[in-house]
Amino acid sequence: MLPSGDGLGMMASPGMQIFGFALALLGILGATLATLLPNWKVSADVGSNIIQAITQMQGLWMDCTWYSTGVFSCTLKYSVLALPAYLQTARTTMVLSCVMAALGLCLASLGLKCTRWGGGLRSKQHSAMASGACFLLSGLLCLVPACWFTDEVIKSFLDSNVPPNNKYEPGGALYVAFVAAGFLLAGGSIFCASCPGKRHGGGGPRDLILLPPDKMLFQQQQQLLQQQQHQEQLQHQYCSLSPMDNKTGYSLQDYV
C-alpha cells in the first residue's frame, strides 16, 4: 500500500536514495583505497635530492622508495608504539571509517524504497536513518585523520630546522581520503533526509508494507468488497428490526 498524509512526506525519493547509495559506495571504495595506499606523504623536490632515490613515500602501514634504476621497495611498519600519535590515530580512524561505511551499506540496502526486503515503510525509514548516521560518522572518521595528517606534513615542511632532503608534501592518498570523506558525508546526508516527520490526524496504519502493483490492486478490491458487505449487513439488520419496532410501538386501537 502507498502511504498517505504528511507522516511519510519527509522520506527521500527512490532516485535520491539510489544516488546516495552510489555516493556512499564510492566513498567506502575511496576510504579503503586511501587506507592501503603508501603515499600519504611524498618527498618534496626541495634543495639537493639524493641521487640514488628519486621518490620516497610514507603511508599508514609501510614506507616505500622508488629508485632511479626502476626498483620499488617497501618496508612495513611493524612497531606500533614507535609511530607518532597522528599516525596511530590515522590508522585507527581509517579502519573504523571503513567498518562503519560497510555497516551503513548493509543498512542502506534494507532502507531503499525500491527494494522489497526490509519490512514496512516505517522500518525502511529507520534503516535509512541508521545508514545515514553510519555514513556521516564514517565520513567524519575519514576526514579527521586526513586533516590532521595534512597539518603535520605542512608544519614539518615549513619548519626551518628540518633538512631539505627530509621535507615531505601531501601525497595522493590524502586527496583520495578527502574525496572519499566528501562522498560519505553527501551519501549520509541524503539518507538522513529519510527521517520520518510528525503524523497528523492519528489515522491510518503505522507500518504499511510495500507491495507490488498487482497485490496492491487486489488488496484495494478486497477492502472495497468488505466495505460493501458491511454496508449490506447494516441495511439487512435495519430492515429486520423495523417491523418489530412497529409491533412493539403503542397504538390507540389497543385501548379502545
N, C-alpha and C positions, 0 to 999 in steps of 0.2 A: 504494500500500500504506500501511497505517496503521502508525505507529511503535509499538513495544512496548518496555517496560523503562523504567528511570529516566533514560536518557540524554536524552530529549526532554521530560521532565516539567516542566522549568522554562519551557517556551515558553508565552507568553501565549495565551489562548483567542482565537478569531477575533473574538468580540464585543468583547473588550477592545482588540484591535488596531484594530478599526474605530473604537471610541471614541477611542483615542489619535490615530488619523489625523484624526478630526474636530477634536479639540482643536488639533492641530498646524496644520491648515488655517485655523482661526480665528486662531491665533497669527500665522501669516505674513500674513494679511489685516490684522490689527491692527498688526503691525510696519510694514507698508508704508504704512498709513494714517497712523500716527504720524510716520513719516519725512517725509511730504509735507505734513502739516498745518502752518499757520503760527502756531499758538497754543501754543507750548511755554511761553511766559510772557506774561501779560496785565497791563496796567496796573492797579494797585490803587487802590481808591477811598479814598485817604487824603489828608486836607488839602484844599486848594483845587485842584480839577481845572481843566484847560484847557477853556475854553468851547467852542472850535471842535471839538476832537477828543474824542469820547466814550470810545473804547477804542483802545488801542494794543497790538498783538500782535507778538511776535517768535518766529520759528521757526528751523529749521536752514538754510533756503535763502532766506528773504525776511522782510521786516518789513512789517506791514500796519497800516493805520489806518482806523478806522470813524468817519466824521464825522457830526455831528448832522443834516446835510442828507440823509443816506442814502447818501452816496458812500463807496465802499470802494476804497481804493487800496493797492497793494503795491509794494515796491521790492526787487529781487533783490540778494543779497549777492554781488557779483562778486569782490571781493578775498578770497582765502582767507587770506593771511598777516596781514591786518588783523584777523581774527577771534581771539577769546580761545582759549586752549588747550582748555578744556572744550567749546567749541562745535565746534572742529575734530575733537576726539575723538568727539563725539556723531555728527557726520556720518559719519565713517569706520566706526564700530562699528555704526551702524544699517544702513548699506548692506551691511556684511558679514553682519549678522544676517539680512537678507532673502535674501542669496545662500545662506547655509548652510541656512536653512529650506527654500528651494526645492530644494536638493540632497537634503535629508532627505526631502522629499515624493517625489522620484523613487525613492530607495532604499526608502522605505516601501511604495510600490506594488509593488515586487518582493518585499518581505518579508511581505506579507499572506498568511495561510494560506488565505483564501477565494479567492485568485486562482490561475490555472493557469500563469502565467509566473513566471520567477524561479528555475527549477531545482528541485532536491530540497529536502527539509526542512532539511538542514544548510545549504545555500546560502541558503534563506529566513531561517534563524536569523541567519546572518552579515549578511545585508542588513538585517534588522530591528535588529540591534545597531548597525550603522553609521548607520542612520537615527536611532536613538535618540541616539547620540552627537552627530549633527548638530543635532538639536533641542535638546539640552541646551546645546551651545555657542552656538546661536542665541539661546536664552533668556538666557544669561549676557551675550552681546554686546548684547542689548536692555535688560537690567536695569542694567548698569553705567552707561551714559550717562544713563539716566533718573534714577538715584540721584545721580550727580554733578551733573547739571543742576539737580535739585531742591535740592541742598545749596547751590549757588551762588546760586540765586534767594532762598532763605531767608536766607542770610548777607547778601546785598545788601539785603534788606527790613529786616533787623534793624539794619543799620548806620545809626548816627545821623548820619553825615556825608553820606548820600545824601538829596537833597531829596525831599520827599513826592511831587512830581509825577513823579519818576523811579523810584519804587518799583514793583516788579512782584511778582506772585504766580504760582504754578504754574498753567499753563493745561490745557485739556482734552487736548491731545496727550500730556502727561506721564502722565495717568491711563490713556489708551489704551495707552501703551508699557508701563506696569506690568502691565496686564491681559494684553496680548499675551505678555509675558515669562512670566507665570504659565501661560498655555496651552501655550507651547512647552516649558517645563520639565515640566509634567504629561504632555504627549504623549511627550516624550523618556524620561521615567521608565517609562512603560508599554511602550515599545518596547525599552528596555534590559532589561525583565523577560524578554525572549525569549532571554536568554543561555543557551546550551546547558550543561547540567550534565555531571557525570562519568558515563561509561558504565561499567556494571558487567557483568561476565560476559564481555566481549570478543566476544560472538557477535552475529550479525546484520549486515546491510549498514550502511555508514556514510553512504550517500547514497541515501535512499529517495525515490522520486518520487511526487508526489501524482497520483492517478488518479481519474477519475470512478467511481461505484459499479459500472457495468456492466463496465468494464475490470478493476476490482479482482476482481469475481466470476470473470471469465474467467481472470484470472491465477491465482487460487486453484485453479480447476478444473484448469488446466494443471499446476500444481505437484503436485496430488494424483494426476493421471494419470501424471506422470513418476515419482512415488514408487511407484505400483503396478507400473509397467513394470520399475522397477529391482528390486523385490522378486521379480517373476516371473522375471527373468533370473537372480537369485541362486538361486532354487529350481530352475530348469532346470539350471544348472551343477552344483548339488549332486547332483541325481538322475543326471546323466550321468556323474559321477565315481564314484559309489558302486559300480557293478558292476566297474569297473576296479580299484578298491581291493580288492574281494573276490578278483579273479583274481590279483592280484599278491601277495595275502597267502599265508602259509605254511600248509600242510595236512599232517596225518600220513600221508595216503594217498600223497603224493609220495615218502615214504621207505620205504614197505612194499613 
